[in-house]
């Protein structure tokens, strides 16, 4: 699976390293992705997601089940 957050849909970005002499070389800005297991009260099972730390904060705020419903509508999560 690609380096994409399953909650927010964020991806890695491309950019430049800029030296003191203003010489630019390409680089990647990676996400802070973690593979984390969450307990779903609705389904009574663990759900494993690849989420960024911002995605974990969204799950804490809105709840796991509501967040997964929103991510399914956006097409980010495909759980059974």
mmJSON file of the N, C-alpha and C atoms, coordinates in Angstrom:
{"data_MODEL":{"atom_site":{
"group_PDB":["ATOM","ATOM","ATOM","ATOM","ATOM","ATOM","ATOM","ATOM","ATOM","ATOM","ATOM","ATOM","ATOM","ATOM","ATOM","ATOM","ATOM","ATOM","ATOM","ATOM","ATOM","ATOM","ATOM","ATOM","ATOM","ATOM","ATOM","ATOM","ATOM","ATOM","ATOM","ATOM","ATOM","ATOM","ATOM","ATOM","ATOM","ATOM","ATOM","ATOM","ATOM","ATOM","ATOM","ATOM","ATOM","ATOM","ATOM","ATOM","ATOM","ATOM","ATOM","ATOM","ATOM","ATOM","ATOM","ATOM","ATOM","ATOM","ATOM","ATOM","ATOM","ATOM","ATOM","ATOM","ATOM","ATOM","ATOM","ATOM","ATOM","ATOM","ATOM","ATOM","ATOM","ATOM","ATOM","ATOM","ATOM","ATOM","ATOM","ATOM","ATOM","ATOM","ATOM","ATOM","ATOM","ATOM","ATOM","ATOM","ATOM","ATOM","ATOM","ATOM","ATOM","ATOM","ATOM","ATOM","ATOM","ATOM","ATOM","ATOM","ATOM","ATOM","ATOM","ATOM","ATOM","ATOM","ATOM","ATOM","ATOM","ATOM","ATOM","ATOM","ATOM","ATOM","ATOM","ATOM","ATOM","ATOM","ATOM","ATOM","ATOM","ATOM","ATOM","ATOM","ATOM","ATOM","ATOM","ATOM","ATOM","ATOM","ATOM","ATOM","ATOM","ATOM","ATOM","ATOM","ATOM","ATOM","ATOM","ATOM","ATOM","ATOM","ATOM","ATOM","ATOM","ATOM","ATOM","ATOM","ATOM","ATOM","ATOM","ATOM","ATOM","ATOM","ATOM","ATOM","ATOM","ATOM","ATOM","ATOM","ATOM","ATOM","ATOM","ATOM","ATOM","ATOM","ATOM","ATOM","ATOM","ATOM","ATOM","ATOM","ATOM","ATOM","ATOM","ATOM","ATOM","ATOM","ATOM","ATOM","ATOM","ATOM","ATOM","ATOM","ATOM","ATOM","ATOM","ATOM","ATOM","ATOM","ATOM","ATOM","ATOM","ATOM","ATOM","ATOM","ATOM","ATOM","ATOM","ATOM","ATOM","ATOM","ATOM","ATOM","ATOM","ATOM","ATOM","ATOM","ATOM","ATOM","ATOM","ATOM","ATOM","ATOM","ATOM","ATOM","ATOM","ATOM","ATOM","ATOM","ATOM","ATOM","ATOM","ATOM","ATOM","ATOM","ATOM","ATOM","ATOM","ATOM","ATOM","ATOM","ATOM","ATOM","ATOM","ATOM","ATOM","ATOM","ATOM","ATOM"],
"id":[1,2,3,4,5,6,7,8,9,10,11,12,13,14,15,16,17,18,19,20,21,22,23,24,25,26,27,28,29,30,31,32,33,34,35,36,37,38,39,40,41,42,43,44,45,46,47,48,49,50,51,52,53,54,55,56,57,58,59,60,61,62,63,64,65,66,67,68,69,70,71,72,73,74,75,76,77,78,79,80,81,82,83,84,85,86,87,88,89,90,91,92,93,94,95,96,97,98,99,100,101,102,103,104,105,106,107,108,109,110,111,112,113,114,115,116,117,118,119,120,121,122,123,124,125,126,127,128,129,130,131,132,133,134,135,136,137,138,139,140,141,142,143,144,145,146,147,148,149,150,151,152,153,154,155,156,157,158,159,160,161,162,163,164,165,166,167,168,169,170,171,172,173,174,175,176,177,178,179,180,181,182,183,184,185,186,187,188,189,190,191,192,193,194,195,196,197,198,199,200,201,202,203,204,205,206,207,208,209,210,211,212,213,214,215,216,217,218,219,220,221,222,223,224,225,226,227,228,229,230,231,232,233,234,235,236,237,238,239,240],
"type_symbol":["N","C","C","N","C","C","N","C","C","N","C","C","N","C","C","N","C","C","N","C","C","N","C","C","N","C","C","N","C","C","N","C","C","N","C","C","N","C","C","N","C","C","N","C","C","N","C","C","N","C","C","N","C","C","N","C","C","N","C","C","N","C","C","N","C","C","N","C","C","N","C","C","N","C","C","N","C","C","N","C","C","N","C","C","N","C","C","N","C","C","N","C","C","N","C","C","N","C","C","N","C","C","N","C","C","N","C","C","N","C","C","N","C","C","N","C","C","N","C","C","N","C","C","N","C","C","N","C","C","N","C","C","N","C","C","N","C","C","N","C","C","N","C","C","N","C","C","N","C","C","N","C","C","N","C","C","N","C","C","N","C","C","N","C","C","N","C","C","N","C","C","N","C","C","N","C","C","N","C","C","N","C","C","N","C","C","N","C","C","N","C","C","N","C","C","N","C","C","N","C","C","N","C","C","N","C","C","N","C","C","N","C","C","N","C","C","N","C","C","N","C","C","N","C","C","N","C","C","N","C","C","N","C","C","N","C","C","N","C","C"],
"label_atom_id":["N","CA","C","N","CA","C","N","CA","C","N","CA","C","N","CA","C","N","CA","C","N","CA","C","N","CA","C","N","CA","C","N","CA","C","N","CA","C","N","CA","C","N","CA","C","N","CA","C","N","CA","C","N","CA","C","N","CA","C","N","CA","C","N","CA","C","N","CA","C","N","CA","C","N","CA","C","N","CA","C","N","CA","C","N","CA","C","N","CA","C","N","CA","C","N","CA","C","N","CA","C","N","CA","C","N","CA","C","N","CA","C","N","CA","C","N","CA","C","N","CA","C","N","CA","C","N","CA","C","N","CA","C","N","CA","C","N","CA","C","N","CA","C","N","CA","C","N","CA","C","N","CA","C","N","CA","C","N","CA","C","N","CA","C","N","CA","C","N","CA","C","N","CA","C","N","CA","C","N","CA","C","N","CA","C","N","CA","C","N","CA","C","N","CA","C","N","CA","C","N","CA","C","N","CA","C","N","CA","C","N","CA","C","N","CA","C","N","CA","C","N","CA","C","N","CA","C","N","CA","C","N","CA","C","N","CA","C","N","CA","C","N","CA","C","N","CA","C","N","CA","C","N","CA","C","N","CA","C","N","CA","C","N","CA","C","N","CA","C","N","CA","C","N","CA","C","N","CA","C"],
"label_alt_id":[null,null,null,null,null,null,null,null,null,null,null,null,null,null,null,null,null,null,null,null,null,null,null,null,null,null,null,null,null,null,null,null,null,null,null,null,null,null,null,null,null,null,null,null,null,null,null,null,null,null,null,null,null,null,null,null,null,null,null,null,null,null,null,null,null,null,null,null,null,null,null,null,null,null,null,null,null,null,null,null,null,null,null,null,null,null,null,null,null,null,null,null,null,null,null,null,null,null,null,null,null,null,null,null,null,null,null,null,null,null,null,null,null,null,null,null,null,null,null,null,null,null,null,null,null,null,null,null,null,null,null,null,null,null,null,null,null,null,null,null,null,null,null,null,null,null,null,null,null,null,null,null,null,null,null,null,null,null,null,null,null,null,null,null,null,null,null,null,null,null,null,null,null,null,null,null,null,null,null,null,null,null,null,null,null,null,null,null,null,null,null,null,null,null,null,null,null,null,null,null,null,null,null,null,null,null,null,null,null,null,null,null,null,null,null,null,null,null,null,null,null,null,null,null,null,null,null,null,null,null,null,null,null,null,null,null,null,null,null,null],
"label_comp_id":["UNK","UNK","UNK","UNK","UNK","UNK","UNK","UNK","UNK","UNK","UNK","UNK","UNK","UNK","UNK","UNK","UNK","UNK","UNK","UNK","UNK","UNK","UNK","UNK","UNK","UNK","UNK","UNK","UNK","UNK","UNK","UNK","UNK","UNK","UNK","UNK","UNK","UNK","UNK","UNK","UNK","UNK","UNK","UNK","UNK","UNK","UNK","UNK","UNK","UNK","UNK","UNK","UNK","UNK","UNK","UNK","UNK","UNK","UNK","UNK","UNK","UNK","UNK","UNK","UNK","UNK","UNK","UNK","UNK","UNK","UNK","UNK","UNK","UNK","UNK","UNK","UNK","UNK","UNK","UNK","UNK","UNK","UNK","UNK","UNK","UNK","UNK","UNK","UNK","UNK","UNK","UNK","UNK","UNK","UNK","UNK","UNK","UNK","UNK","UNK","UNK","UNK","UNK","UNK","UNK","UNK","UNK","UNK","UNK","UNK","UNK","UNK","UNK","UNK","UNK","UNK","UNK","UNK","UNK","UNK","UNK","UNK","UNK","UNK","UNK","UNK","UNK","UNK","UNK","UNK","UNK","UNK","UNK","UNK","UNK","UNK","UNK","UNK","UNK","UNK","UNK","UNK","UNK","UNK","UNK","UNK","UNK","UNK","UNK","UNK","UNK","UNK","UNK","UNK","UNK","UNK","UNK","UNK","UNK","UNK","UNK","UNK","UNK","UNK","UNK","UNK","UNK","UNK","UNK","UNK","UNK","UNK","UNK","UNK","UNK","UNK","UNK","UNK","UNK","UNK","UNK","UNK","UNK","UNK","UNK","UNK","UNK","UNK","UNK","UNK","UNK","UNK","UNK","UNK","UNK","UNK","UNK","UNK","UNK","UNK","UNK","UNK","UNK","UNK","UNK","UNK","UNK","UNK","UNK","UNK","UNK","UNK","UNK","UNK","UNK","UNK","UNK","UNK","UNK","UNK","UNK","UNK","UNK","UNK","UNK","UNK","UNK","UNK","UNK","UNK","UNK","UNK","UNK","UNK","UNK","UNK","UNK","UNK","UNK","UNK"],
"label_asym_id":["A","A","A","A","A","A","A","A","A","A","A","A","A","A","A","A","A","A","A","A","A","A","A","A","A","A","A","A","A","A","A","A","A","A","A","A","A","A","A","A","A","A","A","A","A","A","A","A","A","A","A","A","A","A","A","A","A","A","A","A","A","A","A","A","A","A","A","A","A","A","A","A","A","A","A","A","A","A","A","A","A","A","A","A","A","A","A","A","A","A","A","A","A","A","A","A","A","A","A","A","A","A","A","A","A","A","A","A","A","A","A","A","A","A","A","A","A","A","A","A","A","A","A","A","A","A","A","A","A","A","A","A","A","A","A","A","A","A","A","A","A","A","A","A","A","A","A","A","A","A","A","A","A","A","A","A","A","A","A","A","A","A","A","A","A","A","A","A","A","A","A","A","A","A","A","A","A","A","A","A","A","A","A","A","A","A","A","A","A","A","A","A","A","A","A","A","A","A","A","A","A","A","A","A","A","A","A","A","A","A","A","A","A","A","A","A","A","A","A","A","A","A","A","A","A","A","A","A","A","A","A","A","A","A","A","A","A","A","A","A"],
"label_entity_id":["1","1","1","1","1","1","1","1","1","1","1","1","1","1","1","1","1","1","1","1","1","1","1","1","1","1","1","1","1","1","1","1","1","1","1","1","1","1","1","1","1","1","1","1","1","1","1","1","1","1","1","1","1","1","1","1","1","1","1","1","1","1","1","1","1","1","1","1","1","1","1","1","1","1","1","1","1","1","1","1","1","1","1","1","1","1","1","1","1","1","1","1","1","1","1","1","1","1","1","1","1","1","1","1","1","1","1","1","1","1","1","1","1","1","1","1","1","1","1","1","1","1","1","1","1","1","1","1","1","1","1","1","1","1","1","1","1","1","1","1","1","1","1","1","1","1","1","1","1","1","1","1","1","1","1","1","1","1","1","1","1","1","1","1","1","1","1","1","1","1","1","1","1","1","1","1","1","1","1","1","1","1","1","1","1","1","1","1","1","1","1","1","1","1","1","1","1","1","1","1","1","1","1","1","1","1","1","1","1","1","1","1","1","1","1","1","1","1","1","1","1","1","1","1","1","1","1","1","1","1","1","1","1","1","1","1","1","1","1","1"],
"label_seq_id":[1,1,1,2,2,2,3,3,3,4,4,4,5,5,5,6,6,6,7,7,7,8,8,8,9,9,9,10,10,10,11,11,11,12,12,12,13,13,13,14,14,14,15,15,15,16,16,16,17,17,17,18,18,18,19,19,19,20,20,20,21,21,21,22,22,22,23,23,23,24,24,24,25,25,25,26,26,26,27,27,27,28,28,28,29,29,29,30,30,30,31,31,31,32,32,32,33,33,33,34,34,34,35,35,35,36,36,36,37,37,37,38,38,38,39,39,39,40,40,40,41,41,41,42,42,42,43,43,43,44,44,44,45,45,45,46,46,46,47,47,47,48,48,48,49,49,49,50,50,50,51,51,51,52,52,52,53,53,53,54,54,54,55,55,55,56,56,56,57,57,57,58,58,58,59,59,59,60,60,60,61,61,61,62,62,62,63,63,63,64,64,64,65,65,65,66,66,66,67,67,67,68,68,68,69,69,69,70,70,70,71,71,71,72,72,72,73,73,73,74,74,74,75,75,75,76,76,76,77,77,77,78,78,78,79,79,79,80,80,80],
"pdbx_PDB_ins_code":[null,null,null,null,null,null,null,null,null,null,null,null,null,null,null,null,null,null,null,null,null,null,null,null,null,null,null,null,null,null,null,null,null,null,null,null,null,null,null,null,null,null,null,null,null,null,null,null,null,null,null,null,null,null,null,null,null,null,null,null,null,null,null,null,null,null,null,null,null,null,null,null,null,null,null,null,null,null,null,null,null,null,null,null,null,null,null,null,null,null,null,null,null,null,null,null,null,null,null,null,null,null,null,null,null,null,null,null,null,null,null,null,null,null,null,null,null,null,null,null,null,null,null,null,null,null,null,null,null,null,null,null,null,null,null,null,null,null,null,null,null,null,null,null,null,null,null,null,null,null,null,null,null,null,null,null,null,null,null,null,null,null,null,null,null,null,null,null,null,null,null,null,null,null,null,null,null,null,null,null,null,null,null,null,null,null,null,null,null,null,null,null,null,null,null,null,null,null,null,null,null,null,null,null,null,null,null,null,null,null,null,null,null,null,null,null,null,null,null,null,null,null,null,null,null,null,null,null,null,null,null,null,null,null,null,null,null,null,null,null],
"Cartn_x":[0.837,0.0,0.883,0.396,1.155,1.218,2.059,2.192,1.1,-0.126,-1.29,-2.026,-2.436,-3.23,-4.637,-5.144,-6.453,-7.593,-7.287,-8.331,-8.399,-7.266,-7.258,-6.985,-6.351,-6.016,-4.753,-4.005,-2.772,-1.714,-0.889,0.175,1.5,2.59,3.872,3.94,4.727,4.861,6.283,6.424,7.732,8.128,9.423,9.913,11.38,12.016,13.432,14.218,15.426,16.429,17.083,17.172,17.779,19.051,20.165,21.457,21.68,22.71,23.043,23.326,23.859,24.167,22.947,21.766,20.493,20.425,21.337,21.284,20.136,19.279,18.101,18.202,17.907,17.819,16.491,15.932,14.619,14.675,13.571,13.443,11.98,11.716,10.355,10.067,8.848,8.358,7.455,7.925,7.174,6.169,5.112,4.121,4.596,4.028,4.296,3.251,3.416,2.434,2.755,1.715,1.827,0.777,1.107,0.128,-0.403,-1.685,-2.254,-3.544,-3.738,-4.97,-5.914,-7.155,-8.184,-9.29,-9.874,-10.991,-12.294,-13.098,-14.386,-15.476,-16.167,-17.279,-18.454,-18.645,-19.769,-19.631,-18.411,-18.178,-17.576,-17.187,-16.579,-15.345,-14.452,-13.207,-12.179,-10.921,-9.856,-9.839,-9.576,-9.432,-8.045,-7.265,-5.914,-5.937,-5.426,-5.381,-3.969,-3.627,-2.374,-2.737,-2.451,-2.906,-1.742,-1.912,-0.951,-1.341,-0.479,-0.788,-1.977,-2.147,-3.329,-4.587,-4.492,-5.625,-5.995,-4.989,-5.266,-6.004,-5.655,-6.348,-7.792,-8.039,-9.403,-10.226,-9.613,-10.311,-10.628,-9.697,-9.951,-11.108,-11.184,-12.195,-13.582,-13.676,-14.975,-15.411,-14.495,-14.811,-14.422,-14.095,-13.596,-14.662,-15.837,-16.864,-17.338,-17.5,-17.904,-16.807,-15.574,-14.455,-14.322,-14.517,-14.414,-15.55,-16.745,-17.862,-17.539,-16.969,-16.596,-15.503,-14.518,-13.419,-13.928,-14.921,-15.497,-16.235,-16.912,-17.604,-16.616,-15.439,-14.406,-13.629,-13.791,-13.081,-11.679,-11.371,-10.024,-9.817,-10.884,-10.785,-11.646,-11.099,-11.898,-11.795,-12.614,-12.655,-13.79,-13.651,-14.698,-15.825],
"Cartn_y":[-1.179,0.0,1.243,2.278,3.513,4.254,5.273,6.082,7.15,6.709,7.587,7.344,8.411,8.289,7.836,6.799,6.256,7.077,8.057,8.902,10.245,10.894,12.234,12.232,11.195,11.145,11.899,12.32,13.073,12.149,12.702,11.965,12.689,12.034,12.711,13.802,14.829,15.96,16.015,16.613,16.84,18.286,18.496,19.848,19.938,20.962,21.203,21.319,20.768,21.129,22.399,23.425,24.677,24.9,24.894,25.108,26.602,26.903,28.299,29.066,28.361,28.995,29.049,28.723,28.698,27.573,26.608,25.443,24.554,24.131,23.35,21.917,20.966,19.557,19.013,18.034,17.495,16.668,16.695,15.892,15.563,14.622,14.239,14.706,15.173,15.456,14.295,13.41,12.226,12.54,11.732,11.845,11.098,11.428,10.714,9.594,8.533,7.446,6.366,5.875,4.769,3.732,2.462,1.396,1.13,1.395,1.36,0.554,-0.196,-0.96,-0.16,-0.04,0.647,-0.346,-0.237,-1.092,-0.434,-1.175,-0.677,-1.252,-0.379,-0.818,-1.303,-0.694,-1.045,-2.465,-2.847,-4.156,-5.164,-4.705,-5.561,-6.3,-5.546,-6.115,-5.0,-5.411,-4.459,-4.147,-2.892,-2.451,-1.839,-2.323,-1.825,-0.796,0.381,1.463,2.016,2.536,3.267,4.743,5.393,6.774,7.673,8.939,9.948,10.392,11.153,11.628,12.583,13.331,14.182,13.322,12.187,11.275,10.672,10.39,9.879,10.91,12.173,13.237,13.359,13.176,13.23,12.078,10.876,9.723,9.971,10.578,10.911,11.896,12.851,13.897,13.391,12.698,12.338,10.912,10.07,8.663,7.837,6.567,5.696,5.4,5.011,4.569,5.705,6.901,8.05,8.432,8.347,8.701,7.713,6.42,5.411,5.577,5.916,6.16,7.304,8.388,9.528,9.142,8.356,7.951,7.016,6.174,5.303,6.109,7.181,8.038,8.693,9.056,9.68,8.652,7.357,6.309,6.059,6.443,6.283,4.941,4.368,3.111,2.081,0.874,-0.223,-1.405,-1.367,-2.438,-3.386,-4.619,-5.622,-5.431],
"Cartn_z":[0.0,0.0,0.0,-0.657,-0.779,0.551,0.589,1.8,1.808,2.159,2.19,3.493,4.162,5.378,5.002,5.672,5.345,5.942,6.763,7.348,6.63,6.464,5.882,4.387,3.866,2.447,2.093,3.103,2.845,2.252,1.346,0.684,0.917,0.511,0.611,-0.44,-0.156,-1.06,-1.598,-2.756,-3.355,-3.114,-2.957,-2.744,-3.072,-2.56,-2.832,-1.547,-1.548,-0.564,-1.094,-0.281,-0.73,0.067,-0.632,0.007,0.248,0.994,1.281,-0.007,-1.021,-2.306,-3.226,-2.689,-3.42,-4.461,-4.382,-5.248,-4.778,-5.714,-5.345,-5.861,-4.987,-5.359,-4.841,-5.549,-5.193,-3.918,-3.152,-1.952,-1.728,-0.805,-0.441,0.977,1.198,2.534,2.903,3.778,4.142,5.24,5.301,6.364,7.593,8.712,9.951,10.07,9.251,9.194,10.212,10.846,11.788,11.429,11.573,11.449,12.845,13.05,14.393,14.394,15.494,15.693,16.579,16.136,16.899,17.224,18.418,18.814,18.374,17.631,17.174,18.066,18.796,19.658,18.821,17.665,16.803,16.253,15.851,15.249,16.224,17.422,18.443,17.913,17.25,16.74,16.568,16.4,16.122,14.633,14.306,12.924,12.797,11.839,11.618,10.501,10.791,9.82,9.725,8.553,8.381,8.411,9.546,9.755,10.133,9.81,10.25,11.659,12.287,13.64,13.615,12.543,12.409,12.305,11.603,11.51,12.853,13.694,15.033,15.868,15.709,16.438,15.976,14.694,14.172,14.737,14.841,15.408,16.881,17.612,19.017,19.159,18.244,18.328,17.926,16.785,16.221,16.537,16.986,17.213,15.998,16.255,15.2,14.157,14.585,13.643,12.735,13.288,12.478,11.485,11.919,11.051,9.9,10.185,9.123,8.124,8.602,7.683,6.727,7.25,6.412,5.411,5.858,4.972,3.874,4.184,3.152,2.104,2.52,1.563,0.6,1.121,0.295,-0.519,-0.209,-0.93,-0.442,0.797,1.335,2.007,2.585,3.324,2.632,2.479,1.938,2.897,3.94,4.925,4.594,5.044,4.815,5.782],
"occupancy":[1.0,1.0,1.0,1.0,1.0,1.0,1.0,1.0,1.0,1.0,1.0,1.0,1.0,1.0,1.0,1.0,1.0,1.0,1.0,1.0,1.0,1.0,1.0,1.0,1.0,1.0,1.0,1.0,1.0,1.0,1.0,1.0,1.0,1.0,1.0,1.0,1.0,1.0,1.0,1.0,1.0,1.0,1.0,1.0,1.0,1.0,1.0,1.0,1.0,1.0,1.0,1.0,1.0,1.0,1.0,1.0,1.0,1.0,1.0,1.0,1.0,1.0,1.0,1.0,1.0,1.0,1.0,1.0,1.0,1.0,1.0,1.0,1.0,1.0,1.0,1.0,1.0,1.0,1.0,1.0,1.0,1.0,1.0,1.0,1.0,1.0,1.0,1.0,1.0,1.0,1.0,1.0,1.0,1.0,1.0,1.0,1.0,1.0,1.0,1.0,1.0,1.0,1.0,1.0,1.0,1.0,1.0,1.0,1.0,1.0,1.0,1.0,1.0,1.0,1.0,1.0,1.0,1.0,1.0,1.0,1.0,1.0,1.0,1.0,1.0,1.0,1.0,1.0,1.0,1.0,1.0,1.0,1.0,1.0,1.0,1.0,1.0,1.0,1.0,1.0,1.0,1.0,1.0,1.0,1.0,1.0,1.0,1.0,1.0,1.0,1.0,1.0,1.0,1.0,1.0,1.0,1.0,1.0,1.0,1.0,1.0,1.0,1.0,1.0,1.0,1.0,1.0,1.0,1.0,1.0,1.0,1.0,1.0,1.0,1.0,1.0,1.0,1.0,1.0,1.0,1.0,1.0,1.0,1.0,1.0,1.0,1.0,1.0,1.0,1.0,1.0,1.0,1.0,1.0,1.0,1.0,1.0,1.0,1.0,1.0,1.0,1.0,1.0,1.0,1.0,1.0,1.0,1.0,1.0,1.0,1.0,1.0,1.0,1.0,1.0,1.0,1.0,1.0,1.0,1.0,1.0,1.0,1.0,1.0,1.0,1.0,1.0,1.0,1.0,1.0,1.0,1.0,1.0,1.0,1.0,1.0,1.0,1.0,1.0,1.0],
"B_iso_or_equiv":[0.0,0.0,0.0,0.0,0.0,0.0,0.0,0.0,0.0,0.0,0.0,0.0,0.0,0.0,0.0,0.0,0.0,0.0,0.0,0.0,0.0,0.0,0.0,0.0,0.0,0.0,0.0,0.0,0.0,0.0,0.0,0.0,0.0,0.0,0.0,0.0,0.0,0.0,0.0,0.0,0.0,0.0,0.0,0.0,0.0,0.0,0.0,0.0,0.0,0.0,0.0,0.0,0.0,0.0,0.0,0.0,0.0,0.0,0.0,0.0,0.0,0.0,0.0,0.0,0.0,0.0,0.0,0.0,0.0,0.0,0.0,0.0,0.0,0.0,0.0,0.0,0.0,0.0,0.0,0.0,0.0,0.0,0.0,0.0,0.0,0.0,0.0,0.0,0.0,0.0,0.0,0.0,0.0,0.0,0.0,0.0,0.0,0.0,0.0,0.0,0.0,0.0,0.0,0.0,0.0,0.0,0.0,0.0,0.0,0.0,0.0,0.0,0.0,0.0,0.0,0.0,0.0,0.0,0.0,0.0,0.0,0.0,0.0,0.0,0.0,0.0,0.0,0.0,0.0,0.0,0.0,0.0,0.0,0.0,0.0,0.0,0.0,0.0,0.0,0.0,0.0,0.0,0.0,0.0,0.0,0.0,0.0,0.0,0.0,0.0,0.0,0.0,0.0,0.0,0.0,0.0,0.0,0.0,0.0,0.0,0.0,0.0,0.0,0.0,0.0,0.0,0.0,0.0,0.0,0.0,0.0,0.0,0.0,0.0,0.0,0.0,0.0,0.0,0.0,0.0,0.0,0.0,0.0,0.0,0.0,0.0,0.0,0.0,0.0,0.0,0.0,0.0,0.0,0.0,0.0,0.0,0.0,0.0,0.0,0.0,0.0,0.0,0.0,0.0,0.0,0.0,0.0,0.0,0.0,0.0,0.0,0.0,0.0,0.0,0.0,0.0,0.0,0.0,0.0,0.0,0.0,0.0,0.0,0.0,0.0,0.0,0.0,0.0,0.0,0.0,0.0,0.0,0.0,0.0,0.0,0.0,0.0,0.0,0.0,0.0],
"pdbx_formal_charge":[null,null,null,null,null,null,null,null,null,null,null,null,null,null,null,null,null,null,null,null,null,null,null,null,null,null,null,null,null,null,null,null,null,null,null,null,null,null,null,null,null,null,null,null,null,null,null,null,null,null,null,null,null,null,null,null,null,null,null,null,null,null,null,null,null,null,null,null,null,null,null,null,null,null,null,null,null,null,null,null,null,null,null,null,null,null,null,null,null,null,null,null,null,null,null,null,null,null,null,null,null,null,null,null,null,null,null,null,null,null,null,null,null,null,null,null,null,null,null,null,null,null,null,null,null,null,null,null,null,null,null,null,null,null,null,null,null,null,null,null,null,null,null,null,null,null,null,null,null,null,null,null,null,null,null,null,null,null,null,null,null,null,null,null,null,null,null,null,null,null,null,null,null,null,null,null,null,null,null,null,null,null,null,null,null,null,null,null,null,null,null,null,null,null,null,null,null,null,null,null,null,null,null,null,null,null,null,null,null,null,null,null,null,null,null,null,null,null,null,null,null,null,null,null,null,null,null,null,null,null,null,null,null,null,null,null,null,null,null,null],
"auth_seq_id":[1,1,1,2,2,2,3,3,3,4,4,4,5,5,5,6,6,6,7,7,7,8,8,8,9,9,9,10,10,10,11,11,11,12,12,12,13,13,13,14,14,14,15,15,15,16,16,16,17,17,17,18,18,18,19,19,19,20,20,20,21,21,21,22,22,22,23,23,23,24,24,24,25,25,25,26,26,26,27,27,27,28,28,28,29,29,29,30,30,30,31,31,31,32,32,32,33,33,33,34,34,34,35,35,35,36,36,36,37,37,37,38,38,38,39,39,39,40,40,40,41,41,41,42,42,42,43,43,43,44,44,44,45,45,45,46,46,46,47,47,47,48,48,48,49,49,49,50,50,50,51,51,51,52,52,52,53,53,53,54,54,54,55,55,55,56,56,56,57,57,57,58,58,58,59,59,59,60,60,60,61,61,61,62,62,62,63,63,63,64,64,64,65,65,65,66,66,66,67,67,67,68,68,68,69,69,69,70,70,70,71,71,71,72,72,72,73,73,73,74,74,74,75,75,75,76,76,76,77,77,77,78,78,78,79,79,79,80,80,80],
"auth_comp_id":["UNK","UNK","UNK","UNK","UNK","UNK","UNK","UNK","UNK","UNK","UNK","UNK","UNK","UNK","UNK","UNK","UNK","UNK","UNK","UNK","UNK","UNK","UNK","UNK","UNK","UNK","UNK","UNK","UNK","UNK","UNK","UNK","UNK","UNK","UNK","UNK","UNK","UNK","UNK","UNK","UNK","UNK","UNK","UNK","UNK","UNK","UNK","UNK","UNK","UNK","UNK","UNK","UNK","UNK","UNK","UNK","UNK","UNK","UNK","UNK","UNK","UNK","UNK","UNK","UNK","UNK","UNK","UNK","UNK","UNK","UNK","UNK","UNK","UNK","UNK","UNK","UNK","UNK","UNK","UNK","UNK","UNK","UNK","UNK","UNK","UNK","UNK","UNK","UNK","UNK","UNK","UNK","UNK","UNK","UNK","UNK","UNK","UNK","UNK","UNK","UNK","UNK","UNK","UNK","UNK","UNK","UNK","UNK","UNK","UNK","UNK","UNK","UNK","UNK","UNK","UNK","UNK","UNK","UNK","UNK","UNK","UNK","UNK","UNK","UNK","UNK","UNK","UNK","UNK","UNK","UNK","UNK","UNK","UNK","UNK","UNK","UNK","UNK","UNK","UNK","UNK","UNK","UNK","UNK","UNK","UNK","UNK","UNK","UNK","UNK","UNK","UNK","UNK","UNK","UNK","UNK","UNK","UNK","UNK","UNK","UNK","UNK","UNK","UNK","UNK","UNK","UNK","UNK","UNK","UNK","UNK","UNK","UNK","UNK","UNK","UNK","UNK","UNK","UNK","UNK","UNK","UNK","UNK","UNK","UNK","UNK","UNK","UNK","UNK","UNK","UNK","UNK","UNK","UNK","UNK","UNK","UNK","UNK","UNK","UNK","UNK","UNK","UNK","UNK","UNK","UNK","UNK","UNK","UNK","UNK","UNK","UNK","UNK","UNK","UNK","UNK","UNK","UNK","UNK","UNK","UNK","UNK","UNK","UNK","UNK","UNK","UNK","UNK","UNK","UNK","UNK","UNK","UNK","UNK","UNK","UNK","UNK","UNK","UNK","UNK"],
"auth_asym_id":["A","A","A","A","A","A","A","A","A","A","A","A","A","A","A","A","A","A","A","A","A","A","A","A","A","A","A","A","A","A","A","A","A","A","A","A","A","A","A","A","A","A","A","A","A","A","A","A","A","A","A","A","A","A","A","A","A","A","A","A","A","A","A","A","A","A","A","A","A","A","A","A","A","A","A","A","A","A","A","A","A","A","A","A","A","A","A","A","A","A","A","A","A","A","A","A","A","A","A","A","A","A","A","A","A","A","A","A","A","A","A","A","A","A","A","A","A","A","A","A","A","A","A","A","A","A","A","A","A","A","A","A","A","A","A","A","A","A","A","A","A","A","A","A","A","A","A","A","A","A","A","A","A","A","A","A","A","A","A","A","A","A","A","A","A","A","A","A","A","A","A","A","A","A","A","A","A","A","A","A","A","A","A","A","A","A","A","A","A","A","A","A","A","A","A","A","A","A","A","A","A","A","A","A","A","A","A","A","A","A","A","A","A","A","A","A","A","A","A","A","A","A","A","A","A","A","A","A","A","A","A","A","A","A","A","A","A","A","A","A"],
"auth_atom_id":["N","CA","C","N","CA","C","N","CA","C","N","CA","C","N","CA","C","N","CA","C","N","CA","C","N","CA","C","N","CA","C","N","CA","C","N","CA","C","N","CA","C","N","CA","C","N","CA","C","N","CA","C","N","CA","C","N","CA","C","N","CA","C","N","CA","C","N","CA","C","N","CA","C","N","CA","C","N","CA","C","N","CA","C","N","CA","C","N","CA","C","N","CA","C","N","CA","C","N","CA","C","N","CA","C","N","CA","C","N","CA","C","N","CA","C","N","CA","C","N","CA","C","N","CA","C","N","CA","C","N","CA","C","N","CA","C","N","CA","C","N","CA","C","N","CA","C","N","CA","C","N","CA","C","N","CA","C","N","CA","C","N","CA","C","N","CA","C","N","CA","C","N","CA","C","N","CA","C","N","CA","C","N","CA","C","N","CA","C","N","CA","C","N","CA","C","N","CA","C","N","CA","C","N","CA","C","N","CA","C","N","CA","C","N","CA","C","N","CA","C","N","CA","C","N","CA","C","N","CA","C","N","CA","C","N","CA","C","N","CA","C","N","CA","C","N","CA","C","N","CA","C","N","CA","C","N","CA","C","N","CA","C","N","CA","C","N","CA","C","N","CA","C","N","CA","C","N","CA","C"],
"pdbx_PDB_model_num":[1,1,1,1,1,1,1,1,1,1,1,1,1,1,1,1,1,1,1,1,1,1,1,1,1,1,1,1,1,1,1,1,1,1,1,1,1,1,1,1,1,1,1,1,1,1,1,1,1,1,1,1,1,1,1,1,1,1,1,1,1,1,1,1,1,1,1,1,1,1,1,1,1,1,1,1,1,1,1,1,1,1,1,1,1,1,1,1,1,1,1,1,1,1,1,1,1,1,1,1,1,1,1,1,1,1,1,1,1,1,1,1,1,1,1,1,1,1,1,1,1,1,1,1,1,1,1,1,1,1,1,1,1,1,1,1,1,1,1,1,1,1,1,1,1,1,1,1,1,1,1,1,1,1,1,1,1,1,1,1,1,1,1,1,1,1,1,1,1,1,1,1,1,1,1,1,1,1,1,1,1,1,1,1,1,1,1,1,1,1,1,1,1,1,1,1,1,1,1,1,1,1,1,1,1,1,1,1,1,1,1,1,1,1,1,1,1,1,1,1,1,1,1,1,1,1,1,1,1,1,1,1,1,1,1,1,1,1,1,1]
}}}
